[in-house]
Amino acid sequence: MKGPLFYAKILLFGEYGIIKDSKGLAIPFNAYRGALKTSKNLLGKSLISNQNLQKLHQYLANLNTELVQFNLEEFQQDIANGMYFDSSIPQGYGVGSSGALVASIYDKYATNKITVLENLTRDKLLNLKEIFGLMESFFHGKSSGLDPLNSYLSLPILINSKDNVEPAGIPSQKEGKGAVFLLDSEQIGETAPMVNIFMNKMKNEGFRKMISEEFSTTTDACIEDFLQGNVKSLFGNVKLLSKIVLKNFKPMIPKAFHKIWEQGIATNDYYLKLCGSGGGGYILGFTEDFTKAQKSLKDYKLELVYRF
């Protein structure tokens, strides 16, 4: 048995903002992917994955919802036969490793599934997002369902608000100098503790004000610029966003990266922002000149995501 491939995702804009109902833009990232496979001899990672699928099966069996039903007997049988999720998506890196797994389980075992081929109305998209949120909560405690949705549909997704998501057309890549890239912090990030820090900060009125007046409006402007292909304006807004994040989200940025974050803003060689919840994993970079950014960040591993 070998299931279909499900890809990683990158939330270009909207980390933390989407928890509080501002906009977000997520794109599939095809460099990393995963699929369900079966092996008679489970060892190492595949054995751990098989054991985790057993726990997920237990979780889904106890899920009290009318939204979705699963063929749990078939799922259990496949686990007993040595099924595991074979994935190149790094875990704890903010690129949706659990999302791809959730999408693959829904695709294979949901008995009344909404397929990618049907006309995806807003209601169906919200329905899928809610189902995926319930399923992915097994991993994160509370999930928006966005990562699995992105992986399942393999389309860019624009989040207008909690109750309004739609597939988005993004400008096709150009062979220009500009780029979006990933910077490897070489540290694992844990989602739940970072979200807890954010939720505690939200109890502070000044922080809430900053989120609604600065962070959300700048994020929305970045999304608008990106979708419209307004590259010049985009870099101005990304620089502003990078400053806002450095000032207000310091605990989410690994300490070793505070200096190079500042350096990017000072030199304009690149601008950094969080990729997912932060705390480690990947950091997202934007640059008007990728060669220049590579030179400035020569001591770090960079991966190209998108070309302007």
C-alpha positions, 0 to 999 in steps of 0.5 A: 500500500502506498497512499497519495502524496501530501505536501508541506505548507508555508504560512506566508502571512498571518501567524498568530493573527489568524488566532485572533481573526485577522487575515492569513495566506498559506501556500503549499510547499512541494519540496517536502511531502509525506504519504501513508505506506506499509512495511512488514519490518517497522524500525526507528521512525516508521515504528514510532509513526505506526505507534502514533497512528495507533494513538490517533486511531484511539483519539478519532474513535473517541471523537464525539462529532457529527461532522465526520465518520471514519472507517475505523476498522479498516484504519485499525487493520492497516495499523496492525499490518504495519502502516506508517506515515513516510514523510520528509516534512521536518517536525517542529519546523512550522511547515505543517508536518502534522497537517499532511498526516491529518490530510492523508488520514482523512483522505483514506478513511473518512467515509463521507469525505468532501473531495478535492474534485467537487465544487468547493463552496465556502461552506464545504471549505469551512466544513473541511477546516472544522473537521481538520481542526478537530483531527489536528487538535490531537497534536497541538491541543487546539488547531485552526485546521488550516495546515491540513486544509492546505495540504489536502487541497494543495492550493494557496489559501486566503484566510479572510477571517475564521469563517471565511476562507477561499482558494487564492490565486497567487502571481506566478513566479518570476525569474527576478532577483527577489525571493521568499526563503526559509532560514533553518534555525536548526532548533525544534520549535514546540507549537503549544508553549508558543501559543500559550505565551501569545495567549498570556500576552493577549491579556495585556491591553497594550499588546491587544491594541498592538495586535489589532492596530499594528500587527493585523493591519500590516499583515493584511497590507502584506497579503494584499500586496503579495496577491496583487503583485505590488512588489515594491509596496510589499517589501516596505510592509514586510520590513515594517512587519519584521520590526513589529515582530522583533519588538513584540514577539521576542520570546518566539524568536530563538535568541541566537537570531535576534541579532541577524533579525536586526541586521536585516532591517538595518541593511535592507539585505533581507527581512525576517518574520516568523514561520508558524508559531516560532520558537525554532524551526524555520524562519521566513525571509523576504529579500529583493536580492537573493544573492545579497541575502545569501552572502549576508547569511552565508553561515546559515542554511537557506531554502528558496520558496518563491521568486519575484 
